[in-house]
Amino acid sequence: MKHYLSQIKEALDYLGKEKRLYLVFLLSLGLGYSGMAITISLIPQVLIDASVSGNYEHMKEKLFLYAGLFFMSFLTSILSQYIYRRCVLRFQAGLRRSVMEKKTRLPVSYFENSHSGEFLSQMIYDINKAEELYRSKYKEAFNPIVALITSVIPMFLLDHTLTMLLLFISLLCVLANAAFSERVKTAGRLTAGASAKLSERSTDILSGILTIKEYQLNEVLSGKFRTANKEYAGNALNREKIGAFLEAMNSGFTVLCSIVFLVAGSVMVQSGKTTYGTLVALMNLESSIIWSALSAGKRFPELFDNIASLERIQSFLTMEEEVIHVPDRLEENQNQSFIEFKNVDFSYKNNREVLNHFNMQINQNEVAVITGRSGCGKSTIFKLLLGFYNADKGYIAIDGKSLEEYGANELRQMIAYIPQRPYLFYGTIEKNIRFGNPQASFEQIVQAAKAACAHDFIMELPGGYDYVVGDKGSKLSFGQRQRIAIARAFLKDAPIILFDEATSGLDYESERFVLQAAEQLIQNKTALIISHRESGVRLCNRKIEISSVR
Ligand SMILES: Nc1ncnc2c1ncn2[C@@H]1O[C@H](COP(=O)(O)OP(=O)(O)OP(=O)(O)O)[C@@H](O)[C@H]1O
């Protein structure tokens, strides 16, 4: 119990500065609702007792009083609803912003090691659940408690024996529901996990459709999808089974309560201990109490299901962020080069060593080509230089300052990186080039495209610079995508160029354009080019053979 209460409290703490306002208006919303329910329950008592006894003396005053209370409760609930929702919306916006910002601050290794489909599906599910927690779950779980307490007071004033009996049955109902809370939570967690797996399989099929068709993998991947689908259906069915059982149990409690109340009430009216009006008012209040007890019993397990999602988001938000750190210091009075790797050791987590005592010195405005067999660590050198990964040992510096001293943003501002498969965002060509410098004018974009030998092919496309490149640039050839990425790098105008050349898949014409663009780009810059071909090596004034320095 203590554990559950602390979970509820911690989840409320997460609202931060909105917490106090949220709680005040959650409570006043509950009071407004139950005020309306109570006055509606009591009005028939006044009318019935007056007509049965023929005494209309105080009827008018009482009716005015109840009508006034009803109106006040109504106004309270409307005002509370508005402020409560505003509070929730503000929190939702903050939560989505925090998750989005966190994603951009996580290290590259996190994304390389997780499946994008699964990550996305789990995240969307958890965010929706966390939002639902504050939007409706707290309200649905706590409003019945407020209703229960506020209904019990007039009930006790009307008849305490019958009220005690009803409270006892209601308590049994809540305890029975609470006993299922852990199972509901587990079923929710398993269903969420299975749903994420299912979405991982769908993403694989959608993203790899060409490979699937080429290698006729339809059956293999469909089989995997079917297994994930079966697992999801099994878990969802289990969750539904628990829900159906709870519903049946709660209906049983409702019937039991009504029978007990009717029998006991009839006996009391017969023996003259109560009036018809009181019996009707008690019946109305009793149904409100039973509804409250059942709702609280049902909603509490669901509340913990939503809290589980919030906890997952919290652990995501507290994950270790990207830090650039350099293991060793450079001794003083050394001859400094512009880019320097000194005795660098590196291996990816749990993998074999990629770089071992790796040394490299590049002078300012020097253009060096990095060659070596596939998988020897060429792209890894770029990833270290960009601060995507930290070296295990050794020292990496730019212009005499270690990467750590620059920090991630300043470091990446100094580097224009053109990967083997540049990523183009869904949108126009102009927008994609503009990422290099969001302040650039249209003329500057055209200049960059011309320098990257991209202007001519862009002008031949329908709409020119307004041409929409498709998902990840799928409506452009690989050579065209590379030239758009080079134009983007031109706009960035960074002093260091890292070019992971991928001309091997290009025809002679495209390769010529890409190399011509690269040649323009590296003018008066310090550049590192990964190249496997003589044509690429030709651009450089130094060759660094990775296998020879490892
Ligand atoms: N994110 C990663 N996690 C684990 N291992 C990785 C990761 N990225 C690369 N590797 C491994 O590190 C080694 C070096 O990879 P890298 O991409 O640097 O090679 P490369 O020389 O650029 O290869 P290629 O010429 O084929 O592009 C390879 O054995 C590769 O399998």
The ligand as an ORCA input file, in Angstrom:
! r2SCAN-3c Opt
* xyz 0 1
  N      27.819      1.159    -34.003
  C      28.664      0.119    -34.029
  N      28.605     -0.792    -33.046
  C      29.438     -1.841    -33.026
  N      30.377     -2.062    -33.971
  C      30.488     -1.194    -34.986
  C      29.634     -0.053    -35.073
  N      29.963      0.647    -36.175
  C      30.973     -0.014    -36.758
  N      31.299     -1.121    -36.048
  C      32.386     -2.064    -36.324
  O      33.605     -1.363    -36.241
  C      34.482     -1.716    -37.258
  C      34.920     -0.477    -38.050
  O      33.789      0.059    -38.716
  P      33.882      1.317    -39.697
  O      32.501      1.658    -40.142
  O      34.681      2.369    -39.051
  O      34.717      0.689    -40.899
  P      35.113      1.339    -42.307
  O      36.591      1.175    -42.435
  O      34.571      2.700    -42.449
  O      34.351      0.340    -43.304
  P      33.802      0.575    -44.795
  O      34.959      0.922    -45.666
  O      33.230     -0.740    -45.156
  O      32.773      1.661    -44.698
  C      33.768     -2.757    -38.098
  O      34.227     -4.027    -37.682
  C      32.304     -2.595    -37.732
  O      31.653     -3.828    -37.761
*
